[in-house]
Amino acid sequence: MTKVVFYRSGGVFYGFEECGHSGFGESGNDILCAALSAMTMLIINTVEVAYASDVDYSIDEEATRVVVRVKSALPEYEEDERKRYAISGLFMSYFYQLNDLVEEYYDFLEVEVKDIDYI
């Protein structure tokens, strides 16, 4: 099962952590894993390229753990309100997309939110 924990501070989404293999299909042919990987890389690339913001991320393939955090989503790190909303909106969109996927893949995917300050 893949567990995705979203990070939120003051109601603002600023990152997430994904852990574990979904187990929906065989390694290399798991459509759920492929979807999660594609959406994760879309967020990283969009923040870095389209919004010209730094992304703090790590990918540990052996431990099947991905951590993504972006300070620019939070007002204490980014003055541009539009940029903050856009970046936080990406994370919120991913959160809602995954919740839709949980309806069909509930045995393979779990999603939660933790309200914690950026560290």
C-alpha positions in Angstrom: 0.0 0.0 0.0 1.1 3.5 -0.7 0.5 6.1 2.0 0.5 9.8 1.1 0.7 12.3 3.9 0.1 15.9 3.0 1.7 18.7 5.0 -0.4 21.8 5.8 0.4 24.8 7.9 -2.2 27.4 8.7 -4.6 25.8 6.2 -2.0 26.0 3.4 -0.8 22.8 1.7 3.0 23.0 1.2 4.1 19.4 0.6 3.7 15.7 1.0 5.4 12.4 1.7 4.7 9.2 -0.2 5.8 5.8 1.3 5.4 2.2 0.1 4.6 0.3 -3.0 0.9 0.3 -4.0 0.9 -3.4 -4.8 -1.8 -2.9 -7.4 0.3 -4.5 -10.1 3.7 -6.1 -10.7 6.7 -3.9 -10.4 7.1 -2.0 -13.7 3.5 -2.6 -14.7 1.7 -1.0 -11.7 -0.6 1.7 -13.2 -1.3 3.2 -9.8 2.4 3.6 -9.0 2.9 5.1 -12.5 0.1 7.6 -11.9 1.5 8.7 -8.5 5.0 9.1 -10.0 3.8 11.1 -12.9 1.7 13.4 -10.8 4.6 13.9 -8.3 7.1 14.8 -11.0 4.5 17.2 -12.6 4.3 19.1 -9.3 8.0 19.2 -8.9 8.7 20.4 -12.4 5.8 22.9 -12.4 7.0 24.5 -9.2 10.6 24.6 -10.4 10.0 25.8 -13.9 6.7 27.6 -14.2 6.8 29.2 -10.7 10.7 29.5 -10.5 10.6 28.3 -6.9 12.9 25.9 -5.1 11.5 22.5 -4.3 13.0 20.6 -1.4 12.5 16.9 -2.4 14.1 13.6 -2.0 13.5 10.3 -3.7 14.6 7.0 -2.1 13.7 4.3 -4.5 15.0 1.5 -2.3 12.8 2.6 0.7 10.0 3.7 -1.7 9.8 7.1 0.0 9.4 10.5 -1.7 9.3 13.7 0.2 8.3 17.0 -1.4 8.1 20.4 0.4 8.0 23.9 -1.0 8.5 26.9 1.3 7.1 29.3 -1.4 3.6 28.0 -0.6 3.7 29.7 2.8 3.4 33.5 3.5 6.4 33.5 5.9 8.7 32.5 3.0 7.1 34.1 -0.1 5.8 37.6 -0.5 4.0 37.1 -3.9 0.5 36.0 -2.9 -0.4 34.7 -6.4 2.7 32.5 -6.4 1.8 31.1 -3.0 -1.8 30.4 -4.0 -0.6 28.7 -7.2 1.9 26.5 -5.5 -0.4 25.6 -2.6 -3.1 25.0 -5.1 -1.0 22.3 -6.9 -0.7 20.4 -3.6 -4.3 20.8 -2.8 -5.3 19.6 -6.3 -3.1 16.5 -5.8 -4.7 15.9 -2.5 -8.2 15.9 -4.0 -7.1 13.9 -7.0 -5.7 11.2 -4.7 -8.8 11.2 -2.6 -10.8 10.4 -5.8 -8.4 7.6 -6.5 -8.9 6.2 -3.0 -12.5 5.5 -3.9 -11.4 2.9 -6.4 -8.0 1.8 -5.1 -8.8 1.9 -1.3 -6.8 -1.4 -0.7 -3.7 0.1 -2.3 -3.7 3.8 -1.4 -4.2 5.8 1.8 -4.2 9.6 2.1 -4.1 11.9 5.1 -3.2 15.4 6.1 -0.9 16.5 8.9 -1.1 20.1 10.2 2.5 20.9 11.0 4.8 23.9 10.5 7.4 23.8 7.8 10.7 22.4 9.2 
